[in-house]
Amino acid sequence: MLTSSMSTLDSTFTSSAKLVALELFGWFRLPGDVRPNGRRGVLSPSEPSVNLIHVSLGEDTYSYTYN
């Protein structure tokens, strides 16, 4: 029972990190963005434009919502 509860919590915080890092900040042009000019929007985790900045934003969001 506790394991499934923790899994749900972890899943919730991971979703919020994905929302902020890939979906929200995908609309911005961050340094290292290799998408063609004018293309903006939600990023896929496998896109080459996803870089350390996106990962850091996701980790910060995860840490903030988890603590």
Secondary structure, 3 states (H helix, E strand, C coil): CHHHHHHHHHHHHHHHHHHHHHHHHHHCCCCCCCCCCCCCCCCCCCCCCCCHHHHHHHHHHHHHHHC
